[in-house]
Amino acid sequence: MDNKILLFIPMYNCEKQIPRVLGQLNDDVCQYLSEVIIVNNRSTDNGEQVVQDYIKDRNFPMKVSLLRNDDNYGLGGSHKVAFQYAMDHDFDYVILLHGDDQGDISNIMPYLKNKEYENYDCFLGARFMKGSQLQGYSKFRTFGNIVYNTLFSIGCGYKVYDLGSGLNMYKVSILKDKFYLKYKDNLVFNYCMVMGQAFYKHKVKFFPIIWREDDQVSNVKMVNQAMNVLGLLWSFVCNKKKFVAEEHRDKVVDAYTAQVVYTNMQ
C-alpha cells in the first residue's frame, strides 16, 4: 500500500444502520485502508455496543477503533476529531463514510484502484451529477439541491455537484493549517468546506455515487438550514478573505477530543 489511508465513520444514533456500513468493508476494500475509526458523537442509542460486538466478531486485517467524543460536537465537530487523528498519526488521506448507510464505499473503489484520487486535494462523492443514482429521494429535494449547487458554483467559481454527501476523501496535507477549525460544527460544516476549498484553491474532483434513503432518520431542518446556508454564501461572496478568517461556530471549542472505547489491536 503506497498511501496511508484512514477511514473515518461518524456515528450518531444509527445502531440499526452501522452494522451494514461496517459490512461494506470486505476484503477488497480493506486492502486499501490502513486503519478505521468509528467516531461516536455521544449517541443515545445502543450503537457503541453494536459496533464493539461487530468488531469482536469480525477478523479485520487492519486496526479498527471505536472513539467517543468528549462532548456532542455535531457532525462538523466529529470531522475535526477525525482530521486531528489523521494528522497525529501521519496519514496521507482520510476517507469519510457516514454511519447511517446512505452511501457505499464501493463507489470510491475504482479511484482507489487506479489512484486517480492522488491528483486531487478533495475527492468528493456527488449525488447530483451524471452517473449518480438516488434511491428514496424526492424530486423536490433533488431540485432544491441542484439549485443550491448552481448558486454555490457561481459563488465559488468552480462546478459544485454536491454540498456534502456522506462519501468524501481529503488529502491530509491540506488540513494541517486547520483552515476548517472555525467552520460550523453542525451539518453546515461541509458547505463551509466547499467555500474554503474555493478560497484556498484546492484541487477538487467530484465523482458519482449511489445514495439511498430507507430507514435513516434525517437531522436536517430544511427551511431553517436553507436560509442559513444562503446567508453564509452571501457572506463569502461579499468578502471571501473575511469569511475564511472569521468565527462561524455557535460555541467555540478549545479542543475537539475523543476517547478510545474499544480497538481490535492494542
N, C-alpha and C positions, 0 to 999 in steps of 0.2 A: 504494500500500500504506500503510494507516494506521499499523499497528503494525510495529515492527522485531522479526522473529521469527527465532530461532536454532534450527536443527535439530541435535540432539546425538545421534550414533550411537556408543554404546560397542561396542568390538570386542575379543574375546579368543578366539583360536583358532577362527575361523569363516570361513576362507578360501573354503570351498565356498558358504557362505550369503550373504556380504557382497555379491557382485555382484547377487544377487536383491533385496537390500534397496535398494541404490543404484538398481536398475532400477525401483523403485516411484516414483522421483522424476521423474514425467512432467511435461509442460508445465503441466498443470492444477495439480499440486501445487506446482511451482516458483514459480508466480506469487504464492504466499502466503509464501514463505520469503525471508528476506534473506540468509542465509548457512547453510552446512552445515559442521559439524566431525565428523570420524570420529576418535574417541579410542581409540588402540590401547593397551591395558593390558599392554604387554610380551608380546605373543603370541609363541609359539614356532613358529608355522607360517609360511606364505608370505603371510599376509593383507596385510601392508603393500604388497608388490609388486603383488598383485591389485588393491588399491584404487588405487594410483598408475596402473596401466595403464588401469583403468576411467575414472578422471578424465581422463586424457590423451585417451582415445578418444571421450569424450562432451563435447559443447559445452554445458556448463551455463550458464544465464543469470545465475547468481549465484556468489559466491565459495564454493569448496568446498576444504577443507583437511584434510589428514591430520596428526594430532598423535600423538606417542608420549609416554606418561607417563614421567617420570624414574625411577620405581620402580613395582613392581607394587603398586598401591594397592587393588586389588579393585574390584568394581562400584560400591560406595558411594564409593570414592575417586575414581573416574572421574566420577561425578556432581559431586563437589566441584570437580574441574578444570573441568568444563563450566560450572558455576554461576559460578565466578570469571571465566571467559572472558566469559560473558554480561554480568556486571556491569562488567567492564573495558571492554567495547565498547558499552555503553549500549543493550543490547537491552531490549525491553519484555516479551518472553515467550521461554521456552525449551521446546522440544518434545523429549522423549526417545523414541527409537525403537531398540529393541535390534537389534544387528547380526547376530543369528542367524536372522532371517527367520521368527520365530514370529508376529509381529504385522504389521499392514498399515496404513500411514499413511493409506490411503484411508478408514479408519473414522473419522478425525477431520475429514475434509474438509467434511462438511455443516456442522459447527460453526464451522469457519474461514470458510466462505462466509456464514453468517448471523450471524457474530460473537457467538454465544452464549457462547463462552469468555470474553469480556470481562467477564461478570458474576461471574466466579469467580477465586479465587486459585490454586486447584488443580483442574485439569480432567483427570480420571483415567480411563483405559481400564479396563474391568472385564470379566473373563472369566465371571463367575458371576451375571449379572443377566439379567433378561428381555430378549430380543433378541440376546444373545450366542450365539456358536457355538463349540464346542470340537471340534477335529479331532485324533484320535490321543491323546486324554487319557482316562485310565482313570476308571471310575466311582468307584473307591476314592479316588483323588487328588481328584476333584471333590467327593466327600462330605467329605473331610478339610478342604479349603479352605473349604467352606461353614460347617463347624463353627467354624473359626478366625475366619472373617468375622463370625459371630454373636458369638463371645466378644469380639472387638475392638469390635464395635458397642456391646455392653453397657459395656465398659470405657472407651470413648472418648466415648460419649454422642451418637454420630451413626451413621447407617446406613453400614456399610462393605461394599462389594460386592467388593473385591479388595484384597489387602495388598501388591500390587506387580506389576502387569503391565508389559509392555515398551512401552507407549504411554501417555505421560503428558505433561501440559503445565502449566507453572508461570509465574505472574506474577513477573517478576524483582524487583519492588519488595519482595516479602515475603522475599526471600533476602538482602537487604542487611545485616541484622543477624547473618547467619550462624548462625542458631539450630541449624542442622543439622551444624555443624562437628565436634562431639564424638560424633556418632552413629557407629555401627559402619561400618567401611569395606567389609564383605563384603556378601553378599546380603541380610542383615538390615536394611540401610540403609533400605529402603522401609518396613519395619514401623515403624521409629523415626519416619519421616516421618509416617506415619498418626497416631501418638500426638502428635507435635509439632503437627500441624495441629489436633488437638483442643484442646490446651492453649492455643495462640495464637489459637484461634477463627478460623482461616482459612475462607474460603468455599469449600466443596468440592462438586464435582459429578462424579458417575460417569457414564460413557456406555458402552453395549455395544460389544464388539469381537468380531472373528473371531480365534481363536487356534488355531494348528496345531503339531503336533509330528510330524516325519518323520525327517529326517537330523540333527537337532540333538543335541548331547551335553550332558546336564544336569550342572551343577556342584553341585546341591543334595544334601546328605546329609540325607535327610528326617527320620529319627528324632532325630538329634542337634540339628538345627535346630529341630524342633518343640518340643523341651524348652526350648531356649534362648529361643525366642520366647515361650513361656508364662511363663518367668521374667521377661522384660522387661515383659510386660503386667502381671504381678502387681506388679512394682516401680512401674510407672506408676500403677496403681490405688491403691496404698498411699500414695504421696506424689508427686503429679504435679509439684509445683514442684521437688522434689529430682531427679526423673528428668530433666527438661529441662535442669537445670544441671550434672549430673554427667558425668564422663568415661565413655564407653561403649567406646571403641576399645581393642583389644588392644595396639596400638602407636601412640603419639602421633606424629603427623607435623606438623612445624612449618609446612610449606607444600606444597600439592599443585600440583606444577608439571609442565609438559609442553613439548616442543619441536615446532615445526612441521617435519614431514618433507617435505611437498610441498603446494603450493597451486596452483590453476589461475590465480590472479590475484595479481600482486605488489603 
